[in-house]
Amino acid sequence: MENFNGLFDLTLVSKNSFEIARLSKYSVLREGRKKVYFNDEFYKFVLINDKPFVGNIRTYTITGEPLIDIAVPVKDKYTGKIWAILKATFSG
């Protein structure tokens, strides 16, 4: 992700909280090591409110980079129901 200025991590999460796909600046993700996001703040917020989520700024402990999460609902074209959540983590 060298050309993704500011993009730290991009994750697609199913409405059932399971990771569908993930692209990350610092780690290689292997099949079978997918995360469950059931208790994550962004996941709960988007499902309950059906609105985008903007998290608080935090620090990545390894590099000291400031990070922020933004998550949006991905909706079914025909029903308008949430199909998944797209979460992006930005660094700066």
Backbone hydrogen bonds in HBPLUS format (Angstrom, degrees):
<---DONOR---> <-ACCEPTOR-->    atom                        ^
c    i                          cat <-CA-CA->   ^        H-A-AA   ^      H-
h    n   atom  resd res      DA  || num        DHA   H-A  angle D-A-AA Bond
n    s   type  num  typ     dist DA aas  dist angle  dist       angle   num
A0004-PHE N   A0001-MET O   3.11 MM   3  5.35 167.6  2.13 115.5 118.8     1
A0007-LEU N   A0004-PHE O   2.94 MM   3  5.33 150.1  2.03 124.6 134.2     2
A0091-SER N   A0006-GLY O   2.67 MM  85  4.94 155.0  1.73 139.6 148.5     3
A0008-PHE N   A0089-THR O   2.73 MM  81  5.32 155.9  1.78 151.7 157.1     4
A0025-LYS N   A0008-PHE O   2.86 MM  17  5.18 158.7  1.91 162.6 155.3     5
A0009-ASP N   A0089-THR O   3.17 MM  80  4.99 150.8  2.26 137.6 137.7     6
A0089-THR N   A0009-ASP O   2.79 MM  80  4.99 164.7  1.81 150.9 152.9     7
A0010-LEU N   A0023-LEU O   2.77 MM  13  5.14 157.3  1.82 156.1 162.2     8
A0023-LEU N   A0010-LEU O   2.81 MM  13  5.14 158.5  1.86 152.3 159.6     9
A0011-THR N   A0087-LYS O   2.80 MM  76  5.17 167.5  1.82 158.9 163.0    10
A0087-LYS N   A0011-THR O   2.80 MM  76  5.17 169.2  1.81 160.8 163.2    11
A0012-LEU N   A0021-ALA O   2.88 MM   9  5.24 167.7  1.89 152.0 154.7    12
A0020-ILE N   A0012-LEU O   2.74 MM   8  5.43 169.2  1.75 158.7 160.4    13
A0021-ALA N   A0012-LEU O   3.39 MM   9  5.24 156.8  2.44 132.4 136.8    14
A0013-VAL N   A0085-ILE O   2.79 MM  72  5.09 172.1  1.79 156.8 159.6    15
A0085-ILE N   A0013-VAL O   2.72 MM  72  5.09 152.4  1.79 150.4 159.4    16
A0014-SER N   A0018-PHE O   2.79 MM   4  5.27 171.3  1.80 156.8 154.5    17
A0017-SER N   A0014-SER O   2.93 MM   3  5.23 154.9  2.00 118.7 119.0    18
A0037-TYR N   A0017-SER O   2.75 MM  20  4.91 167.3  1.76 147.0 151.1    19
A0019-GLU N   A0035-LYS O   3.07 MM  16  5.58 148.7  2.17 175.0 175.2    20
A0033-ARG N   A0030-ARG O   3.18 MM   3  5.81 150.4  2.27 141.0 140.5    21
A0040-ASP N   A0037-TYR O   3.04 MM   3  5.28 160.1  2.08 114.5 120.9    22
A0044-LYS N   A0040-ASP O   3.18 MM   4  6.51 168.9  2.19 161.4 162.9    23
A0045-PHE N   A0041-GLU O   2.96 MM   4  6.06 169.6  1.97 157.0 160.4    24
A0046-VAL N   A0042-PHE O   3.03 MM   4  6.13 174.0  2.04 152.2 153.8    25
A0047-LEU N   A0043-TYR O   3.15 MM   4  6.27 167.7  2.16 152.0 155.7    26
A0048-ILE N   A0044-LYS O   2.95 MM   4  6.00 163.7  1.98 154.4 159.1    27
A0049-ASN N   A0045-PHE O   2.87 MM   4  5.80 167.6  1.89 155.0 159.3    28
A0050-ASP N   A0046-VAL O   2.81 MM   4  5.01 138.4  1.98 132.8 140.9    29
A0053-PHE N   A0071-ALA O   2.74 MM  18  4.99 159.5  1.78 148.6 155.0    30
A0071-ALA N   A0053-PHE O   2.90 MM  18  4.99 156.1  1.96 137.2 144.7    31
A0055-GLY N   A0069-ASP O   2.84 MM  14  5.10 172.7  1.84 153.3 155.6    32
A0058-ARG N   A0067-LEU O   2.92 MM   9  5.27 159.5  1.96 148.1 154.9    33
A0067-LEU N   A0058-ARG O   2.69 MM   9  5.27 159.2  1.73 152.7 156.5    34
A0060-TYR N   A0065-GLU O   2.76 MM   5  5.25 168.4  1.77 159.3 162.3    35
A0064-GLY N   A0060-TYR O   2.70 MM   4  5.12 148.4  1.79 161.5 168.1    36
A0092-GLY N   A0066-PRO O   3.20 MM  26  5.73 140.9  2.36 146.4 152.4    37
A0068-ILE N   A0090-PHE O   2.97 MM  22  5.41 142.1  2.12 146.0 156.2    38
A0090-PHE N   A0068-ILE O   2.85 MM  22  5.41 161.9  1.89 158.9 160.6    39
A0070-ILE N   A0088-ALA O   2.85 MM  18  5.35 155.2  1.91 157.0 165.3    40
A0088-ALA N   A0070-ILE O   2.80 MM  18  5.35 169.5  1.81 161.6 163.1    41
A0072-VAL N   A0086-LEU O   2.94 MM  14  5.45 155.8  2.00 145.5 151.8    42
A0086-LEU N   A0072-VAL O   2.97 MM  14  5.45 162.9  2.00 163.2 164.4    43
A0074-VAL N   A0084-ALA O   2.76 MM  10  5.02 159.6  1.80 151.5 144.5    44
A0083-TRP N   A0074-VAL O   2.65 MM   9  5.63 170.6  1.66 159.2 162.7    45
A0084-ALA N   A0074-VAL O   3.15 MM  10  5.02 156.8  2.20 138.7 142.0    46
A0076-ASP N   A0081-LYS O   2.79 MM   5  5.49 162.4  1.82 160.4 162.1    47
A0080-GLY N   A0076-ASP O   2.92 MM   4  5.05 147.1  2.03 133.9 142.0    48
